[in-house]
Amino acid sequence: MKKTATLIVLAITFVLAGCNTVKGVGQDVQRAGGALERAAK
């Protein structure tokens, strides 16, 4: 559980660091959600 939480925090950090616009934030959050969903399966 602790490793999963750490990975999620790191992923969010990288997603937010790579965003330049509000639109980009939305797209990055959507991609991160999709990745987490695939990892959960």
HTML snippet that shows the backbone in 3Dmol.js (N, CA, C, O; Angstrom):
<script src="https://3Dmol.org/build/3Dmol-min.js"></script>
<div id="view" style="width:600px;height:400px;position:relative"></div>
<script>
const pdb = `
ATOM      1  N   MET A   1       0.837  -1.199   0.000  1.00  0.00           N
ATOM      2  CA  MET A   1       0.000   0.000   0.000  1.00  0.00           C
ATOM      3  C   MET A   1       0.877   1.256   0.000  1.00  0.00           C
ATOM      4  O   MET A   1       0.600   2.225  -0.707  1.00  0.00           O
ATOM      5  N   LYS A   2       1.931   1.217   0.802  1.00  0.00           N
ATOM      6  CA  LYS A   2       2.807   2.383   0.911  1.00  0.00           C
ATOM      7  C   LYS A   2       3.530   2.651  -0.405  1.00  0.00           C
ATOM      8  O   LYS A   2       3.709   3.806  -0.794  1.00  0.00           O
ATOM      9  N   LYS A   3       3.945   1.584  -1.092  1.00  0.00           N
ATOM     10  CA  LYS A   3       4.612   1.732  -2.382  1.00  0.00           C
ATOM     11  C   LYS A   3       3.656   2.320  -3.424  1.00  0.00           C
ATOM     12  O   LYS A   3       4.048   3.169  -4.225  1.00  0.00           O
ATOM     13  N   THR A   4       2.427   1.870  -3.407  1.00  0.00           N
ATOM     14  CA  THR A   4       1.433   2.366  -4.353  1.00  0.00           C
ATOM     15  C   THR A   4       1.201   3.859  -4.151  1.00  0.00           C
ATOM     16  O   THR A   4       1.149   4.618  -5.119  1.00  0.00           O
ATOM     17  N   ALA A   5       1.064   4.274  -2.913  1.00  0.00           N
ATOM     18  CA  ALA A   5       0.844   5.686  -2.612  1.00  0.00           C
ATOM     19  C   ALA A   5       2.039   6.525  -3.065  1.00  0.00           C
ATOM     20  O   ALA A   5       1.866   7.624  -3.592  1.00  0.00           O
ATOM     21  N   THR A   6       3.233   6.010  -2.862  1.00  0.00           N
ATOM     22  CA  THR A   6       4.439   6.724  -3.282  1.00  0.00           C
ATOM     23  C   THR A   6       4.477   6.866  -4.795  1.00  0.00           C
ATOM     24  O   THR A   6       4.797   7.935  -5.315  1.00  0.00           O
ATOM     25  N   LEU A   7       4.151   5.795  -5.497  1.00  0.00           N
ATOM     26  CA  LEU A   7       4.135   5.846  -6.961  1.00  0.00           C
ATOM     27  C   LEU A   7       3.096   6.834  -7.477  1.00  0.00           C
ATOM     28  O   LEU A   7       3.347   7.551  -8.446  1.00  0.00           O
ATOM     29  N   ILE A   8       1.951   6.875  -6.846  1.00  0.00           N
ATOM     30  CA  ILE A   8       0.897   7.809  -7.257  1.00  0.00           C
ATOM     31  C   ILE A   8       1.360   9.240  -7.053  1.00  0.00           C
ATOM     32  O   ILE A   8       1.164  10.083  -7.929  1.00  0.00           O
ATOM     33  N   VAL A   9       1.970   9.529  -5.917  1.00  0.00           N
ATOM     34  CA  VAL A   9       2.460  10.886  -5.640  1.00  0.00           C
ATOM     35  C   VAL A   9       3.530  11.279  -6.655  1.00  0.00           C
ATOM     36  O   VAL A   9       3.518  12.401  -7.161  1.00  0.00           O
ATOM     37  N   LEU A  10       4.448  10.374  -6.955  1.00  0.00           N
ATOM     38  CA  LEU A  10       5.483  10.661  -7.943  1.00  0.00           C
ATOM     39  C   LEU A  10       4.884  10.899  -9.322  1.00  0.00           C
ATOM     40  O   LEU A  10       5.305  11.813 -10.032  1.00  0.00           O
ATOM     41  N   ALA A  11       3.915  10.092  -9.701  1.00  0.00           N
ATOM     42  CA  ALA A  11       3.273  10.256 -11.005  1.00  0.00           C
ATOM     43  C   ALA A  11       2.577  11.613 -11.091  1.00  0.00           C
ATOM     44  O   ALA A  11       2.685  12.298 -12.109  1.00  0.00           O
ATOM     45  N   ILE A  12       1.876  12.002 -10.050  1.00  0.00           N
ATOM     46  CA  ILE A  12       1.189  13.293 -10.033  1.00  0.00           C
ATOM     47  C   ILE A  12       2.198  14.430 -10.121  1.00  0.00           C
ATOM     48  O   ILE A  12       1.962  15.423 -10.809  1.00  0.00           O
ATOM     49  N   THR A  13       3.312  14.285  -9.430  1.00  0.00           N
ATOM     50  CA  THR A  13       4.357  15.309  -9.465  1.00  0.00           C
ATOM     51  C   THR A  13       4.879  15.495 -10.881  1.00  0.00           C
ATOM     52  O   THR A  13       5.009  16.625 -11.352  1.00  0.00           O
ATOM     53  N   PHE A  14       5.179  14.397 -11.563  1.00  0.00           N
ATOM     54  CA  PHE A  14       5.686  14.492 -12.928  1.00  0.00           C
ATOM     55  C   PHE A  14       4.638  15.046 -13.878  1.00  0.00           C
ATOM     56  O   PHE A  14       4.963  15.815 -14.783  1.00  0.00           O
ATOM     57  N   VAL A  15       3.389  14.661 -13.679  1.00  0.00           N
ATOM     58  CA  VAL A  15       2.306  15.163 -14.527  1.00  0.00           C
ATOM     59  C   VAL A  15       2.190  16.671 -14.376  1.00  0.00           C
ATOM     60  O   VAL A  15       2.107  17.388 -15.373  1.00  0.00           O
ATOM     61  N   LEU A  16       2.184  17.153 -13.162  1.00  0.00           N
ATOM     62  CA  LEU A  16       2.032  18.591 -12.936  1.00  0.00           C
ATOM     63  C   LEU A  16       3.262  19.365 -13.394  1.00  0.00           C
ATOM     64  O   LEU A  16       3.142  20.505 -13.842  1.00  0.00           O
ATOM     65  N   ALA A  17       4.424  18.771 -13.289  1.00  0.00           N
ATOM     66  CA  ALA A  17       5.651  19.446 -13.719  1.00  0.00           C
ATOM     67  C   ALA A  17       5.686  19.597 -15.236  1.00  0.00           C
ATOM     68  O   ALA A  17       6.302  20.533 -15.747  1.00  0.00           O
ATOM     69  N   GLY A  18       5.039  18.695 -15.960  1.00  0.00           N
ATOM     70  CA  GLY A  18       5.070  18.730 -17.422  1.00  0.00           C
ATOM     71  C   GLY A  18       3.978  19.574 -18.040  1.00  0.00           C
ATOM     72  O   GLY A  18       3.922  19.684 -19.265  1.00  0.00           O
ATOM     73  N   CYS A  19       3.123  20.164 -17.259  1.00  0.00           N
ATOM     74  CA  CYS A  19       1.991  20.925 -17.786  1.00  0.00           C
ATOM     75  C   CYS A  19       2.368  22.392 -18.004  1.00  0.00           C
ATOM     76  O   CYS A  19       3.051  23.002 -17.182  1.00  0.00           O
ATOM     77  N   ASN A  20       1.911  22.935 -19.115  1.00  0.00           N
ATOM     78  CA  ASN A  20       2.151  24.350 -19.381  1.00  0.00           C
ATOM     79  C   ASN A  20       0.865  25.171 -19.377  1.00  0.00           C
ATOM     80  O   ASN A  20       0.904  26.388 -19.198  1.00  0.00           O
ATOM     81  N   THR A  21      -0.253  24.521 -19.570  1.00  0.00           N
ATOM     82  CA  THR A  21      -1.527  25.238 -19.629  1.00  0.00           C
ATOM     83  C   THR A  21      -2.583  24.504 -18.824  1.00  0.00           C
ATOM     84  O   THR A  21      -2.380  23.359 -18.421  1.00  0.00           O
ATOM     85  N   VAL A  22      -3.692  25.151 -18.594  1.00  0.00           N
ATOM     86  CA  VAL A  22      -4.815  24.514 -17.891  1.00  0.00           C
ATOM     87  C   VAL A  22      -5.324  23.334 -18.708  1.00  0.00           C
ATOM     88  O   VAL A  22      -5.670  22.293 -18.150  1.00  0.00           O
ATOM     89  N   LYS A  23      -5.370  23.490 -20.016  1.00  0.00           N
ATOM     90  CA  LYS A  23      -5.804  22.390 -20.887  1.00  0.00           C
ATOM     91  C   LYS A  23      -4.849  21.211 -20.744  1.00  0.00           C
ATOM     92  O   LYS A  23      -5.275  20.057 -20.692  1.00  0.00           O
ATOM     93  N   GLY A  24      -3.567  21.509 -20.680  1.00  0.00           N
ATOM     94  CA  GLY A  24      -2.564  20.462 -20.514  1.00  0.00           C
ATOM     95  C   GLY A  24      -2.728  19.718 -19.201  1.00  0.00           C
ATOM     96  O   GLY A  24      -2.532  18.505 -19.140  1.00  0.00           O
ATOM     97  N   VAL A  25      -3.087  20.442 -18.156  1.00  0.00           N
ATOM     98  CA  VAL A  25      -3.319  19.809 -16.854  1.00  0.00           C
ATOM     99  C   VAL A  25      -4.455  18.804 -16.969  1.00  0.00           C
ATOM    100  O   VAL A  25      -4.348  17.680 -16.479  1.00  0.00           O
ATOM    101  N   GLY A  26      -5.526  19.204 -17.607  1.00  0.00           N
ATOM    102  CA  GLY A  26      -6.671  18.305 -17.783  1.00  0.00           C
ATOM    103  C   GLY A  26      -6.299  17.051 -18.551  1.00  0.00           C
ATOM    104  O   GLY A  26      -6.698  15.948 -18.178  1.00  0.00           O
ATOM    105  N   GLN A  27      -5.537  17.218 -19.621  1.00  0.00           N
ATOM    106  CA  GLN A  27      -5.123  16.063 -20.415  1.00  0.00           C
ATOM    107  C   GLN A  27      -4.200  15.157 -19.613  1.00  0.00           C
ATOM    108  O   GLN A  27      -4.323  13.933 -19.672  1.00  0.00           O
ATOM    109  N   ASP A  28      -3.288  15.745 -18.873  1.00  0.00           N
ATOM    110  CA  ASP A  28      -2.358  14.946 -18.087  1.00  0.00           C
ATOM    111  C   ASP A  28      -3.069  14.186 -16.975  1.00  0.00           C
ATOM    112  O   ASP A  28      -2.749  13.028 -16.706  1.00  0.00           O
ATOM    113  N   VAL A  29      -4.023  14.828 -16.336  1.00  0.00           N
ATOM    114  CA  VAL A  29      -4.785  14.158 -15.276  1.00  0.00           C
ATOM    115  C   VAL A  29      -5.576  12.995 -15.862  1.00  0.00           C
ATOM    116  O   VAL A  29      -5.680  11.929 -15.256  1.00  0.00           O
ATOM    117  N   GLN A  30      -6.130  13.217 -17.047  1.00  0.00           N
ATOM    118  CA  GLN A  30      -6.892  12.155 -17.706  1.00  0.00           C
ATOM    119  C   GLN A  30      -5.979  10.967 -18.038  1.00  0.00           C
ATOM    120  O   GLN A  30      -6.366   9.817 -17.833  1.00  0.00           O
ATOM    121  N   ARG A  31      -4.791  11.232 -18.539  1.00  0.00           N
ATOM    122  CA  ARG A  31      -3.838  10.162 -18.855  1.00  0.00           C
ATOM    123  C   ARG A  31      -3.407   9.426 -17.586  1.00  0.00           C
ATOM    124  O   ARG A  31      -3.311   8.199 -17.576  1.00  0.00           O
ATOM    125  N   ALA A  32      -3.148  10.182 -16.521  1.00  0.00           N
ATOM    126  CA  ALA A  32      -2.748   9.549 -15.265  1.00  0.00           C
ATOM    127  C   ALA A  32      -3.856   8.661 -14.727  1.00  0.00           C
ATOM    128  O   ALA A  32      -3.598   7.571 -14.219  1.00  0.00           O
ATOM    129  N   GLY A  33      -5.089   9.131 -14.840  1.00  0.00           N
ATOM    130  CA  GLY A  33      -6.227   8.316 -14.406  1.00  0.00           C
ATOM    131  C   GLY A  33      -6.339   7.038 -15.197  1.00  0.00           C
ATOM    132  O   GLY A  33      -6.624   5.977 -14.642  1.00  0.00           O
ATOM    133  N   GLY A  34      -6.113   7.136 -16.507  1.00  0.00           N
ATOM    134  CA  GLY A  34      -6.155   5.947 -17.358  1.00  0.00           C
ATOM    135  C   GLY A  34      -5.048   4.957 -16.987  1.00  0.00           C
ATOM    136  O   GLY A  34      -5.268   3.746 -16.979  1.00  0.00           O
ATOM    137  N   ALA A  35      -3.867   5.477 -16.684  1.00  0.00           N
ATOM    138  CA  ALA A  35      -2.759   4.612 -16.292  1.00  0.00           C
ATOM    139  C   ALA A  35      -3.048   3.909 -14.975  1.00  0.00           C
ATOM    140  O   ALA A  35      -2.764   2.722 -14.818  1.00  0.00           O
ATOM    141  N   LEU A  36      -3.617   4.653 -14.028  1.00  0.00           N
ATOM    142  CA  LEU A  36      -3.962   4.041 -12.735  1.00  0.00           C
ATOM    143  C   LEU A  36      -5.052   2.985 -12.910  1.00  0.00           C
ATOM    144  O   LEU A  36      -5.035   1.948 -12.247  1.00  0.00           O
ATOM    145  N   GLU A  37      -5.991   3.256 -13.800  1.00  0.00           N
ATOM    146  CA  GLU A  37      -7.076   2.309 -14.048  1.00  0.00           C
ATOM    147  C   GLU A  37      -6.514   1.017 -14.657  1.00  0.00           C
ATOM    148  O   GLU A  37      -6.906  -0.082 -14.264  1.00  0.00           O
ATOM    149  N   ARG A  38      -5.596   1.158 -15.614  1.00  0.00           N
ATOM    150  CA  ARG A  38      -4.990  -0.030 -16.219  1.00  0.00           C
ATOM    151  C   ARG A  38      -4.156  -0.796 -15.198  1.00  0.00           C
ATOM    152  O   ARG A  38      -4.145  -2.027 -15.204  1.00  0.00           O
ATOM    153  N   ALA A  39      -3.459  -0.077 -14.326  1.00  0.00           N
ATOM    154  CA  ALA A  39      -2.642  -0.736 -13.312  1.00  0.00           C
ATOM    155  C   ALA A  39      -3.510  -1.496 -12.322  1.00  0.00           C
ATOM    156  O   ALA A  39      -3.098  -2.528 -11.793  1.00  0.00           O
ATOM    157  N   ALA A  40      -4.703  -0.992 -12.073  1.00  0.00           N
ATOM    158  CA  ALA A  40      -5.606  -1.638 -11.121  1.00  0.00           C
ATOM    159  C   ALA A  40      -6.148  -2.961 -11.676  1.00  0.00           C
ATOM    160  O   ALA A  40      -6.478  -3.869 -10.914  1.00  0.00           O
ATOM    161  N   LYS A  41      -6.236  -3.062 -12.996  1.00  0.00           N
ATOM    162  CA  LYS A  41      -6.746  -4.299 -13.619  1.00  0.00           C
ATOM    163  C   LYS A  41      -5.695  -5.316 -13.587  1.00  0.00           C
ATOM    164  O   LYS A  41      -5.904  -6.434 -14.057  1.00  0.00           O
TER     165      LYS A  41
END
`;
const viewer = $3Dmol.createViewer("view");
viewer.addModel(pdb, "pdb");
viewer.setStyle({}, {cartoon: {color: "spectrum"}});
viewer.zoomTo();
viewer.render();
</script>
